[in-house]
Structures are given as structure tokens and as C-alpha cells.
Amino acid sequence: MAAPQQTIRIPHWAQGRPGLGQGGWCSAQFAAAIGERVSIDLRSGVPLETDLAVSSVDGGWELRHGDAVIMAARPSEVVFAAVQPLSLAAAVAARGNFALDPDEHNAPDCFSCGVRERSMRMHPGPVLAGEPRVASDWTPPAWAGDADGVVHDAMVWTVMDCAQGFFVGRVPLRRSALTVRYVAEVLTTVRVGQTYAVVAGPGHWPNGWDGRKRGAAAVVLAEDGTVVARADSLWVAPREE
């Protein structure tokens, strides 16, 4: 359990949307500070290069910036969705269906799905026309891992978050949304330089929007189809002006 007033700090390079920490990566940092599997509610954008306090509260934990609660967490009871198999070749083909105009990207500097040079290029496209899944291949770069070539768990959380974001925002209709709840786990070692399939879809959630809300799930698959990581999330679209 996190000690009261432990702090975490999100570096500038861990940016997602402009000027804010990438949601999956920040969630992983918060979960690591807590030290157990938790479901995280993202209450507001995470500021960069700022000390954020992690403290225990009744039944859970909070991440605060001054008096503002940035994230809240509680022990997770999520049962992850079963995985429909997808080959690495199919994930490579799906990336070829990625059709976002770089000028329309709402997070062009995101270190996971952005369009700049230092990006993991998590650019998933539809698996098949009309199917409610998106996918991409992913080869973690050296800077995503440690000296032994083991990819940091936070990087895996990050690419699953971005994959779910593209699923939510692109299938079946285009709509921007923000992560408001996230839970993920890495089941086995992910290695730098090895290629994986990252797949996102509705999981246990209905495939469609419920007003401004939509759910998603994601997995990372090794070349032999083994699930190495999985995630579940809830998203909310901004209110229309």
C-alpha cells in the first residue's frame, strides 16, 4: 500500500495530448506507487513536471495536485474479456488500414501514437471492414525497456491505452474521447525488439456509444498468440458545444 504523501512526477517526454501526461503511462505510474492491481479513475488531465502526491484514503488511493484529485484508485475486480485470436500478419495488415491524416491527430506529440520521430507509432487500423476491432503490430524500441531488454510495464499500458483510443474514436464512427477509467496488467515479460500484435475492441462492453460513454478492451499478443498483457477501459466524449 502506498505511504501517505509519496510523490510521482510525470516527465515532459511522457506526453499524450498536448501539455498533459499520457493516460495509460500515468495510470501505470500511479498503480506502481500503490503496489497492487487497481482500477483507476482519471478525473482530469495529468500535469507534466509537477510533484503529485499519492495518498491512501478510505477504500482506495488518490493522486493529488494540491487540493485537486487527478486520479483515484481502488482494488480492481475487473474480469478481462476473452480474446478472439489474431495473427501477427493480420495485425500488420490492419496497420496498413490506418488512415488518420497527421494534421487531424489530436495528440501529435504522444510518445506512443504520435506522428513525431520519437513515437512508438501505435497506429492501429480496422482488422476487417465492418468488424469492431482495430489492431497493429508493435516492436518496442530500445528506449522502451531496461538494460536487459525488458520493456517497462508502463510502456505496455501506454500502447494498449492508445489502441483502445483509436478503437473508441474510429469504429464505427469518428468521435474524440478521453480515458476516464483504466485497468491493465502485464502477464509475462515483453521484450525490446520482438514484434507483437496489439488488438483493441469492445471486450465485455456493448459495441457502440451510450450517450457520451463507450467501453473498450485491449490485448498484446506474442507471435505464437499468447496473451502477454490485457486492459479494460471506459471513455467519455467531450460535451458538444
C-alpha positions as CSV (number, residue, x, y, z in Angstrom):
1,M,0.0,0.0,0.0
2,A,1.3,3.5,-0.9
3,A,2.6,5.5,2.0
4,P,0.9,8.9,2.6
5,Q,2.4,11.7,0.6
6,Q,4.5,9.6,-1.6
7,T,5.0,11.6,-4.8
8,I,5.3,10.8,-8.5
9,R,6.4,13.2,-11.3
10,I,5.4,12.8,-15.0
11,P,8.3,13.9,-17.3
12,H,7.7,16.0,-20.3
13,W,8.6,13.2,-22.8
14,A,5.7,11.1,-21.4
15,Q,3.2,13.5,-23.0
16,G,0.0,12.3,-24.6
17,R,-2.4,15.1,-25.5
18,P,-0.6,18.4,-25.8
19,G,0.8,19.5,-22.4
20,L,-0.6,16.5,-20.5
21,G,0.7,13.1,-19.4
22,Q,-0.3,10.1,-21.5
23,G,-3.2,8.4,-19.6
24,G,-2.0,4.8,-19.8
25,W,1.5,5.7,-18.8
26,C,0.4,7.9,-15.9
27,S,-2.0,5.2,-14.7
28,A,0.8,2.7,-14.7
29,Q,2.9,5.1,-12.5
30,F,0.1,5.5,-10.1
31,A,-0.5,1.8,-9.9
32,A,3.2,1.1,-9.4
33,A,3.2,3.5,-6.5
34,I,0.3,1.7,-4.9
35,G,1.8,-1.7,-5.5
36,E,-1.2,-3.8,-6.3
37,R,-3.7,-4.3,-9.2
38,V,-6.2,-1.4,-9.1
39,S,-8.9,0.2,-11.3
40,I,-8.0,3.8,-11.9
41,D,-10.4,6.7,-12.4
42,L,-8.9,9.6,-14.3
43,R,-10.5,12.8,-13.1
44,S,-8.6,15.4,-15.0
45,G,-5.5,15.8,-17.2
46,V,-2.2,14.9,-15.6
47,P,0.2,17.9,-15.4
48,L,3.8,17.4,-16.5
49,E,6.9,18.0,-14.5
50,T,4.9,18.5,-11.3
51,D,5.1,16.7,-8.0
52,L,1.9,14.8,-7.5
53,A,1.0,13.3,-4.1
54,V,-0.1,9.7,-3.7
55,S,-2.1,9.1,-0.5
56,S,-4.3,6.4,1.0
57,V,-8.0,7.2,1.6
58,D,-10.8,5.0,2.8
59,G,-11.1,2.1,0.5
60,G,-8.5,3.3,-2.0
61,W,-6.0,5.9,-3.0
62,E,-5.8,9.3,-4.6
63,L,-3.3,11.2,-6.8
64,R,-3.5,14.9,-6.0
65,H,-2.1,18.2,-7.3
66,G,-2.7,20.5,-4.4
67,D,-6.3,20.1,-3.4
68,A,-7.3,18.7,-6.8
69,V,-7.8,14.9,-7.2
70,I,-6.2,14.0,-10.6
71,M,-6.7,10.2,-10.3
72,A,-8.4,7.9,-7.8
73,A,-7.9,4.1,-7.5
74,R,-9.5,1.2,-5.8
75,P,-8.8,-2.6,-5.8
76,S,-9.7,-4.0,-9.2
77,E,-12.5,-6.6,-9.6
78,V,-12.4,-6.5,-13.4
79,V,-12.7,-9.8,-15.2
80,F,-10.9,-9.3,-18.5
81,A,-12.6,-10.3,-21.7
82,A,-11.7,-13.4,-23.6
83,V,-9.5,-12.9,-26.7
84,Q,-10.5,-13.6,-30.2
85,P,-7.3,-14.9,-31.9
86,L,-5.5,-12.6,-34.3
87,S,-2.3,-13.4,-36.1
88,L,0.7,-11.1,-36.3
89,A,0.3,-11.0,-40.1
90,A,-3.3,-9.8,-39.6
91,A,-2.1,-7.1,-37.2
92,V,0.4,-5.9,-39.8
93,A,-2.3,-5.8,-42.4
94,A,-4.6,-3.8,-40.1
95,R,-1.9,-1.2,-39.5
96,G,-2.0,-0.7,-43.3
97,N,-5.6,0.3,-42.9
98,F,-4.7,3.2,-40.6
99,A,-6.0,6.3,-42.3
100,L,-5.6,9.2,-39.9
101,D,-4.4,12.5,-41.5
102,P,-1.4,13.7,-39.4
103,D,-2.9,17.2,-39.4
104,E,-6.0,15.8,-37.7
105,H,-4.2,13.9,-34.9
106,N,-5.3,15.3,-31.5
107,A,-2.1,14.1,-29.8
108,P,0.6,14.6,-32.5
109,D,3.4,14.6,-29.9
110,C,2.2,11.5,-28.0
111,F,5.2,9.2,-27.5
112,S,3.0,6.2,-28.2
113,C,0.7,7.1,-31.1
114,G,2.0,10.4,-32.2
115,V,3.5,11.3,-35.6
116,R,6.8,12.7,-34.5
117,E,10.1,10.9,-34.8
118,R,10.2,9.7,-31.1
119,S,7.0,7.8,-31.1
120,M,6.2,4.1,-30.8
121,R,3.9,4.6,-33.8
122,M,0.9,2.7,-32.3
123,H,-1.3,3.3,-35.3
124,P,-4.0,0.6,-35.4
125,G,-6.4,0.2,-38.2
126,P,-9.6,-1.9,-38.7
127,V,-8.9,-5.6,-38.8
128,L,-11.6,-6.2,-41.4
129,A,-14.2,-3.9,-42.9
130,G,-17.2,-3.8,-40.6
131,E,-15.6,-5.7,-37.8
132,P,-15.4,-3.9,-34.4
133,R,-11.7,-4.4,-33.8
134,V,-8.6,-2.4,-34.6
135,A,-5.0,-3.8,-34.5
136,S,-1.4,-3.0,-35.2
137,D,1.9,-4.7,-34.9
138,W,4.3,-3.3,-32.3
139,T,8.0,-3.7,-32.0
140,P,9.1,-2.0,-28.7
141,P,12.2,0.3,-29.3
142,A,15.3,0.0,-27.1
143,W,14.3,3.2,-25.1
144,A,11.1,1.5,-24.0
145,G,13.0,-1.1,-21.9
146,D,15.7,-1.6,-19.4
147,A,19.4,-2.6,-19.8
148,D,18.3,-6.2,-20.1
149,G,15.9,-5.5,-22.9
150,V,12.7,-5.9,-20.8
151,V,10.0,-3.5,-21.7
152,H,8.8,-1.3,-18.9
153,D,5.2,-2.3,-17.9
154,A,4.2,1.4,-18.2
155,M,5.1,1.2,-21.9
156,V,2.8,-1.7,-22.4
157,W,-0.1,0.1,-20.6
158,T,0.5,3.0,-22.9
159,V,0.2,1.2,-26.2
160,M,-2.9,-0.6,-25.0
161,D,-4.4,2.8,-24.0
162,C,-3.7,4.3,-27.4
163,A,-5.1,1.3,-29.2
164,Q,-8.3,1.5,-27.3
165,G,-8.5,5.2,-28.0
166,F,-8.4,4.6,-31.7
167,F,-11.0,1.8,-31.4
168,V,-13.3,4.1,-29.5
169,G,-12.7,7.1,-31.8
170,R,-12.7,5.4,-35.2
171,V,-15.0,2.3,-35.1
172,P,-17.8,2.5,-36.3
173,L,-17.9,6.3,-36.3
174,R,-15.4,9.1,-35.7
175,R,-15.6,10.7,-32.3
176,S,-12.9,12.0,-29.9
177,A,-13.0,10.7,-26.3
178,L,-10.9,10.7,-23.1
179,T,-10.0,7.8,-20.9
180,V,-11.9,8.0,-17.6
181,R,-11.3,4.5,-16.2
182,Y,-8.4,2.1,-16.8
183,V,-7.2,-1.2,-15.5
184,A,-4.4,-3.2,-17.0
185,E,-1.9,-6.0,-16.3
186,V,1.2,-7.4,-17.9
187,L,1.2,-11.2,-17.6
188,T,4.7,-12.0,-18.8
189,T,7.9,-10.4,-19.9
190,V,7.7,-8.2,-23.0
191,R,11.0,-7.8,-24.9
192,V,12.6,-5.0,-26.7
193,G,12.9,-5.7,-30.5
194,Q,10.3,-8.5,-30.6
195,T,7.2,-7.9,-32.6
196,Y,3.7,-8.2,-31.0
197,A,0.1,-7.7,-32.1
198,V,-1.9,-5.1,-30.2
199,V,-5.6,-5.6,-30.6
200,A,-8.5,-3.4,-29.3
201,G,-12.2,-3.9,-29.4
202,P,-15.4,-3.8,-27.3
203,G,-14.4,-6.6,-24.9
204,H,-17.3,-7.1,-22.4
205,W,-18.7,-3.7,-23.4
206,P,-21.6,-3.1,-25.9
207,N,-20.2,-2.2,-29.3
208,G,-21.4,1.4,-29.5
209,W,-21.9,4.7,-27.7
210,D,-24.1,5.0,-24.7
211,G,-24.7,8.7,-24.9
212,R,-21.2,10.1,-24.3
213,K,-19.7,6.9,-22.9
214,R,-18.1,3.9,-24.6
215,G,-16.1,1.0,-23.3
216,A,-13.1,-0.8,-24.7
217,A,-10.6,-3.6,-24.1
218,A,-7.2,-4.4,-25.5
219,V,-4.6,-7.2,-25.5
220,V,-1.0,-7.6,-26.5
221,L,-0.3,-10.9,-28.2
222,A,3.1,-12.7,-28.8
223,E,3.8,-14.1,-32.2
224,D,2.5,-17.5,-31.1
225,G,-0.8,-16.0,-29.9
226,T,0.0,-15.9,-26.2
227,V,-1.7,-13.0,-24.4
228,V,1.1,-11.1,-22.7
229,A,-0.9,-8.1,-21.5
230,R,-4.5,-7.0,-21.3
231,A,-6.6,-3.9,-20.4
232,D,-10.1,-2.7,-19.9
233,S,-11.2,0.9,-20.1
234,L,-14.1,3.4,-20.1
235,W,-14.1,6.5,-22.3
236,V,-16.2,9.7,-22.4
237,A,-16.6,12.1,-25.3
238,P,-16.4,15.8,-24.5
239,R,-19.7,17.7,-24.3
240,E,-20.7,19.2,-27.7
241,E,-20.6,22.9,-27.8
